[in-house]
Every structure is written in structure tokens, then in C-alpha cells.
């Protein structure tokens, strides 16, 4: 049951837009930094880390895509000048 709940939560989080989440980062960081023994503070901490988790996931994902592309298409060797000589 817990696995199912976490899976649904992850699906929901994956559907969120990183740019929209990032725009909320400062707001939840500030809430988290100002401790209050309340449920709202606890939720702010969880939300802050969810935002960071999505950002980290996307960063890792993008790095891996770039790396795989580079492996699949190695850079072309630099063209060297042909060995030419003047013939009269």
C-alpha cells in the first residue's frame, strides 16, 4: 500500500513543470528557514525538497542525454593540412 501511494505521488510530481516549481523555490526556502512547530512548516520543508529533487532529477537526466549523444557521435577529428608540395 505504501509503495502504491509513493508511486502515485511520484507520478504526480513528474507531471509538474520544473520552471513553475523553481519559481516557488525561494518562497519555500524562506518558510523552511523560519522554523515553527507547525504542520505548515513541515509541509514547506517537504515541498522545498520535492522542488530540489525535481531539479536534481532533471539535471542528471540532461547530463546523461548529452553524454549518450557524445558517445554515439564522437567528435570529428580536426582536419589537418594536406601534405602538398609545389611542382614546376
Secondary structure, 3 states (H helix, E strand, C coil): CHHHHHHHHHHHHHCCCHHHHHHCHHHHHHHHHCCCCCHHHHHHHHHHHHHHHHHHHHHHHHHHHHHHHHHHCCCCCCCCCCCCCCCC
